[in-house]
């Protein structure tokens, strides 16, 4: 195996740059966060319970504001950690926020559908 002619340029398919990907993923964070919060509160309204102990405590103590503060804290940690990464690796931060929140929203929708 030879590394002659190998390039270290970080290009994504379709001329999508890491900066473009990061912007797209931050949009996904906003949508996933909103979907998670909305479906959580719909589920709670239907009598379901929050399974995440941190979120449950925030909601029980402070309602929607507590849940939003918890999400804002997570985004803030992500923004600080993002600065520690080279630009090419920064999209991992919003992906790391959006993926679990989207998964939680989908699980919430499934759980809500089982009780309707």
N, CA and C atoms as a LAMMPS dump frame, in Angstrom:
ITEM: TIMESTEP
0
ITEM: NUMBER OF ATOMS
348
ITEM: BOX BOUNDS ff ff ff
-5.0000000000000000e+02 5.0000000000000000e+02
-5.0000000000000000e+02 5.0000000000000000e+02
-5.0000000000000000e+02 5.0000000000000000e+02
ITEM: ATOMS id mol type element x y z
1 1 1 N 0.854 -1.161 0
2 1 2 C 0 0 0
3 1 3 C 0.904 1.229 0
4 2 1 N 0.594 2.187 -0.815
5 2 2 C 1.409 3.387 -0.943
6 2 3 C 0.569 4.604 -0.61
7 3 1 N 1.228 5.581 -0.027
8 3 2 C 0.519 6.816 0.297
9 3 3 C 0.858 7.927 -0.689
10 4 1 N 1.569 7.58 -1.772
11 4 2 C 1.899 8.59 -2.766
12 4 3 C 0.618 9.14 -3.374
13 5 1 N 0.561 10.421 -3.451
14 5 2 C -0.602 11.07 -4.033
15 5 3 C -1.779 11.168 -3.082
16 6 1 N -1.605 10.681 -1.868
17 6 2 C -2.696 10.758 -0.892
18 6 3 C -2.909 12.209 -0.502
19 7 1 N -4.109 12.545 -0.257
20 7 2 C -4.456 13.92 0.092
21 7 3 C -5.086 13.953 1.475
22 8 1 N -4.784 14.98 2.208
23 8 2 C -5.372 15.139 3.532
24 8 3 C -6.492 16.172 3.53
25 9 1 N -6.992 16.51 2.362
26 9 2 C -8.092 17.467 2.285
27 9 3 C -9.367 16.803 2.78
28 10 1 N -10.095 17.502 3.569
29 10 2 C -11.342 16.969 4.12
30 10 3 C -12.506 17.519 3.311
31 11 1 N -12.97 16.739 2.373
32 11 2 C -14.117 17.118 1.558
33 11 3 C -15.194 16.065 1.736
34 12 1 N -16.378 16.503 1.772
35 12 2 C -17.51 15.599 1.895
36 12 3 C -18.183 15.466 0.536
37 13 1 N -18.976 14.433 0.343
38 13 2 C -19.654 14.255 -0.949
39 13 3 C -20.519 15.449 -1.316
40 14 1 N -20.576 15.742 -2.612
41 14 2 C -21.456 16.794 -3.105
42 14 3 C -20.998 18.196 -2.759
43 15 1 N -19.71 18.407 -2.627
44 15 2 C -19.149 19.733 -2.327
45 15 3 C -19.646 20.309 -1.003
46 16 1 N -20.04 19.473 -0.092
47 16 2 C -20.466 19.91 1.237
48 16 3 C -19.217 20.06 2.102
49 17 1 N -18.962 21.264 2.549
50 17 2 C -17.785 21.504 3.385
51 17 3 C -18.115 21.18 4.838
52 18 1 N -17.108 20.968 5.674
53 18 2 C -17.383 20.758 7.095
54 18 3 C -18.161 21.92 7.726
55 19 1 N -17.912 23.135 7.262
56 19 2 C -18.646 24.304 7.784
57 19 3 C -20.117 24.215 7.401
58 20 1 N -20.384 23.841 6.138
59 20 2 C -21.773 23.68 5.695
60 20 3 C -22.469 22.566 6.476
61 21 1 N -21.754 21.465 6.681
62 21 2 C -22.316 20.352 7.43
63 21 3 C -22.633 20.763 8.861
64 22 1 N -21.726 21.517 9.47
65 22 2 C -21.97 21.962 10.844
66 22 3 C -23.203 22.852 10.916
67 23 1 N -23.356 23.764 9.969
68 23 2 C -24.555 24.627 9.949
69 23 3 C -25.824 23.784 9.822
70 24 1 N -25.787 22.821 8.929
71 24 2 C -26.933 21.943 8.734
72 24 3 C -27.258 21.178 10.015
73 25 1 N -26.218 20.699 10.696
74 25 2 C -26.431 19.94 11.928
75 25 3 C -26.921 20.817 13.079
76 26 1 N -26.507 22.076 13.147
77 26 2 C -27.046 22.968 14.186
78 26 3 C -28.539 23.197 13.949
79 27 1 N -28.949 23.251 12.682
80 27 2 C -30.383 23.322 12.385
81 27 3 C -31.098 22.077 12.86
82 28 1 N -30.453 20.922 12.677
83 28 2 C -31.023 19.663 13.159
84 28 3 C -31.129 19.658 14.68
85 29 1 N -30.163 20.287 15.36
86 29 2 C -30.219 20.393 16.829
87 29 3 C -31.475 21.144 17.245
88 30 1 N -31.725 22.27 16.6
89 30 2 C -32.903 23.078 16.948
90 30 3 C -34.183 22.27 16.744
91 31 1 N -34.275 21.588 15.606
92 31 2 C -35.477 20.794 15.327
93 31 3 C -35.612 19.62 16.29
94 32 1 N -34.517 18.923 16.556
95 32 2 C -34.568 17.771 17.463
96 32 3 C -34.903 18.204 18.881
97 33 1 N -34.326 19.323 19.318
98 33 2 C -34.614 19.851 20.657
99 33 3 C -36.099 20.186 20.773
100 34 1 N -36.614 20.899 19.784
101 34 2 C -38.036 21.276 19.814
102 34 3 C -38.931 20.035 19.792
103 35 1 N -38.574 19.047 18.966
104 35 2 C -39.376 17.82 18.886
105 35 3 C -39.337 17.052 20.199
106 36 1 N -38.167 16.981 20.822
107 36 2 C -38.048 16.267 22.095
108 36 3 C -38.864 16.953 23.185
109 37 1 N -38.723 18.264 23.286
110 37 2 C -39.462 19.008 24.319
111 37 3 C -40.969 18.895 24.074
112 38 1 N -41.398 19.103 22.837
113 38 2 C -42.833 19.058 22.539
114 38 3 C -43.425 17.674 22.811
115 39 1 N -42.751 16.636 22.333
116 39 2 C -43.296 15.295 22.539
117 39 3 C -43.225 14.869 24.004
118 40 1 N -42.215 15.356 24.711
119 40 2 C -42.136 15.06 26.15
120 40 3 C -43.353 15.62 26.869
121 41 1 N -43.687 16.867 26.59
122 41 2 C -44.796 17.482 27.302
123 41 3 C -46.153 16.955 26.848
124 42 1 N -46.257 16.537 25.596
125 42 2 C -47.492 15.867 25.164
126 42 3 C -47.641 14.557 25.938
127 43 1 N -46.55 13.799 26.021
128 43 2 C -46.592 12.541 26.766
129 43 3 C -46.931 12.747 28.229
130 44 1 N -46.327 13.755 28.846
131 44 2 C -46.627 14.035 30.257
132 44 3 C -48.097 14.415 30.428
133 45 1 N -48.631 15.178 29.483
134 45 2 C -50.039 15.585 29.531
135 45 3 C -50.965 14.36 29.432
136 46 1 N -50.487 13.336 28.726
137 46 2 C -51.283 12.109 28.572
138 46 3 C -51.097 11.139 29.727
139 47 1 N -50.283 11.521 30.716
140 47 2 C -50.102 10.675 31.888
141 47 3 C -48.843 9.816 31.867
142 48 1 N -48.029 9.962 30.842
143 48 2 C -46.767 9.226 30.806
144 48 3 C -45.767 9.907 31.738
145 49 1 N -44.654 9.248 31.999
146 49 2 C -43.654 9.849 32.89
147 49 3 C -42.317 9.974 32.167
148 50 1 N -41.531 10.938 32.602
149 50 2 C -40.187 11.161 32.057
150 50 3 C -39.251 10.109 32.625
151 51 1 N -38.502 9.424 31.753
152 51 2 C -37.612 8.362 32.229
153 51 3 C -36.206 8.863 32.569
154 52 1 N -35.813 10.016 32.05
155 52 2 C -34.5 10.577 32.36
156 52 3 C -34.579 11.283 33.717
157 53 1 N -33.809 10.825 34.719
158 53 2 C -33.925 11.412 36.058
159 53 3 C -33.569 12.898 36.108
160 54 1 N -32.594 13.319 35.336
161 54 2 C -32.223 14.745 35.336
162 54 3 C -33.348 15.588 34.748
163 55 1 N -33.886 15.129 33.631
164 55 2 C -34.995 15.855 33.012
165 55 3 C -36.231 15.822 33.897
166 56 1 N -36.48 14.671 34.522
167 56 2 C -37.641 14.563 35.414
168 56 3 C -37.54 15.576 36.558
169 57 1 N -36.35 15.68 37.162
170 57 2 C -36.159 16.643 38.247
171 57 3 C -36.332 18.08 37.781
172 58 1 N -35.804 18.383 36.596
173 58 2 C -35.939 19.743 36.057
174 58 3 C -37.396 20.077 35.773
175 59 1 N -38.114 19.111 35.216
176 59 2 C -39.527 19.339 34.891
177 59 3 C -40.366 19.447 36.152
178 60 1 N -40.136 18.554 37.114
179 60 2 C -40.913 18.586 38.354
180 60 3 C -40.648 19.869 39.129
181 61 1 N -39.416 20.349 39.098
182 61 2 C -39.073 21.549 39.853
183 61 3 C -39.41 22.85 39.158
184 62 1 N -39.284 22.869 37.826
185 62 2 C -39.387 24.146 37.118
186 62 3 C -40.231 24.106 35.852
187 63 1 N -40.858 22.987 35.549
188 63 2 C -41.721 22.888 34.378
189 63 3 C -40.954 23.005 33.072
190 64 1 N -41.611 23.61 32.092
191 64 2 C -41.004 23.772 30.766
192 64 3 C -39.702 24.555 30.868
193 65 1 N -39.674 25.576 31.722
194 65 2 C -38.458 26.375 31.897
195 65 3 C -37.275 25.533 32.35
196 66 1 N -37.536 24.579 33.232
197 66 2 C -36.476 23.692 33.696
198 66 3 C -35.95 22.81 32.587
199 67 1 N -36.862 22.294 31.777
200 67 2 C -36.453 21.449 30.651
201 67 3 C -35.648 22.265 29.64
202 68 1 N -36.092 23.477 29.351
203 68 2 C -35.367 24.329 28.407
204 68 3 C -34.008 24.743 28.957
205 69 1 N -33.937 24.983 30.264
206 69 2 C -32.644 25.326 30.88
207 69 3 C -31.678 24.146 30.777
208 70 1 N -32.175 22.945 30.979
209 70 2 C -31.344 21.749 30.855
210 70 3 C -30.828 21.599 29.43
211 71 1 N -31.687 21.822 28.465
212 71 2 C -31.275 21.751 27.055
213 71 3 C -30.282 22.868 26.732
214 72 1 N -30.531 24.064 27.242
215 72 2 C -29.616 25.184 26.997
216 72 3 C -28.241 24.904 27.589
217 73 1 N -28.214 24.277 28.752
218 73 2 C -26.931 23.908 29.372
219 73 3 C -26.174 22.935 28.468
220 74 1 N -26.876 21.941 27.931
221 74 2 C -26.242 20.96 27.047
222 74 3 C -25.687 21.636 25.786
223 75 1 N -26.468 22.539 25.209
224 75 2 C -26.003 23.271 24.029
225 75 3 C -24.796 24.127 24.391
226 76 1 N -24.83 24.774 25.551
227 76 2 C -23.697 25.591 25.996
228 76 3 C -22.428 24.782 26.163
229 77 1 N -22.539 23.608 26.754
230 77 2 C -21.369 22.727 26.898
231 77 3 C -20.848 22.354 25.514
232 78 1 N -21.755 22.046 24.605
233 78 2 C -21.357 21.717 23.24
234 78 3 C -20.637 22.852 22.554
235 79 1 N -21.137 24.072 22.734
236 79 2 C -20.498 25.232 22.104
237 79 3 C -19.098 25.479 22.653
238 80 1 N -18.93 25.278 23.945
239 80 2 C -17.598 25.441 24.551
240 80 3 C -16.651 24.349 24.049
241 81 1 N -17.119 23.111 24.049
242 81 2 C -16.277 21.996 23.596
243 81 3 C -15.936 22.117 22.115
244 82 1 N -16.839 22.656 21.341
245 82 2 C -16.629 22.854 19.909
246 82 3 C -15.372 23.662 19.642
247 83 1 N -15.114 24.637 20.493
248 83 2 C -13.947 25.504 20.32
249 83 3 C -12.634 24.756 20.502
250 84 1 N -12.673 23.596 21.132
251 84 2 C -11.472 22.804 21.37
252 84 3 C -11.103 21.93 20.176
253 85 1 N -11.978 21.86 19.195
254 85 2 C -11.778 20.983 18.048
255 85 3 C -11.3 21.757 16.826
256 86 1 N -10.566 21.056 15.958
257 86 2 C -10.237 21.626 14.664
258 86 3 C -11.542 21.782 13.893
259 87 1 N -11.577 22.751 13.007
260 87 2 C -12.82 23.066 12.293
261 87 3 C -13.412 21.855 11.582
262 88 1 N -12.585 20.999 11.039
263 88 2 C -13.087 19.854 10.29
264 88 3 C -13.852 18.868 11.178
265 89 1 N -13.542 18.848 12.478
266 89 2 C -14.2 17.914 13.393
267 89 3 C -15.367 18.54 14.156
268 90 1 N -15.603 19.797 13.988
269 90 2 C -16.661 20.481 14.751
270 90 3 C -18.076 19.99 14.483
271 91 1 N -18.388 19.461 13.305
272 91 2 C -19.759 18.952 13.111
273 91 3 C -20.145 17.823 14.07
274 92 1 N -19.168 17.183 14.699
275 92 2 C -19.501 16.102 15.629
276 92 3 C -20.274 16.632 16.836
277 93 1 N -20.069 17.89 17.181
278 93 2 C -20.747 18.451 18.357
279 93 3 C -22.258 18.56 18.127
280 94 1 N -22.711 19.239 17.074
281 94 2 C -24.164 19.271 16.892
282 94 3 C -24.747 17.891 16.579
283 95 1 N -23.975 17.033 15.921
284 95 2 C -24.474 15.674 15.675
285 95 3 C -24.681 14.946 16.992
286 96 1 N -23.76 15.159 17.933
287 96 2 C -23.857 14.506 19.247
288 96 3 C -25.026 15.016 20.077
289 97 1 N -25.517 16.189 19.754
290 97 2 C -26.71 16.712 20.423
291 97 3 C -27.98 16.297 19.672
292 98 1 N -27.958 16.426 18.357
293 98 2 C -29.169 16.19 17.566
294 98 3 C -29.586 14.726 17.551
295 99 1 N -28.642 13.816 17.424
296 99 2 C -28.997 12.396 17.275
297 99 3 C -29.749 11.861 18.496
298 100 1 N -29.231 12.037 19.725
299 100 2 C -30.002 11.497 20.859
300 100 3 C -31.336 12.212 21.086
301 101 1 N -31.381 13.514 20.823
302 101 2 C -32.647 14.232 21.001
303 101 3 C -33.665 13.795 19.951
304 102 1 N -33.205 13.546 18.741
305 102 2 C -34.114 13.04 17.714
306 102 3 C -34.584 11.636 18.07
307 103 1 N -33.671 10.806 18.558
308 103 2 C -34.05 9.452 18.989
309 103 3 C -35.069 9.517 20.126
310 104 1 N -34.867 10.423 21.064
311 104 2 C -35.81 10.572 22.172
312 104 3 C -37.178 11.021 21.662
313 105 1 N -37.192 11.95 20.716
314 105 2 C -38.463 12.422 20.165
315 105 3 C -39.192 11.286 19.446
316 106 1 N -38.454 10.479 18.688
317 106 2 C -39.078 9.349 17.995
318 106 3 C -39.614 8.317 18.986
319 107 1 N -38.86 8.05 20.03
320 107 2 C -39.334 7.144 21.082
321 107 3 C -40.573 7.722 21.763
322 108 1 N -40.564 9.03 22.001
323 108 2 C -41.741 9.678 22.59
324 108 3 C -42.967 9.522 21.69
325 109 1 N -42.789 9.726 20.389
326 109 2 C -43.914 9.594 19.447
327 109 3 C -44.441 8.154 19.48
328 110 1 N -43.535 7.19 19.48
329 110 2 C -43.946 5.784 19.537
330 110 3 C -44.726 5.514 20.833
331 111 1 N -44.208 5.992 21.953
332 111 2 C -44.856 5.756 23.238
333 111 3 C -46.21 6.439 23.306
334 112 1 N -46.298 7.652 22.794
335 112 2 C -47.577 8.383 22.761
336 112 3 C -48.582 7.609 21.902
337 113 1 N -48.119 7.081 20.776
338 113 2 C -49.018 6.349 19.876
339 113 3 C -49.573 5.095 20.541
340 114 1 N -48.833 4.522 21.471
341 114 2 C -49.32 3.308 22.14
342 114 3 C -50.429 3.598 23.147
343 115 1 N -50.532 4.827 23.606
344 115 2 C -51.565 5.158 24.593
345 115 3 C -52.759 5.88 23.993
346 116 1 N -52.665 6.232 22.735
347 116 2 C -53.802 6.916 22.091
348 116 3 C -54.815 5.947 21.53
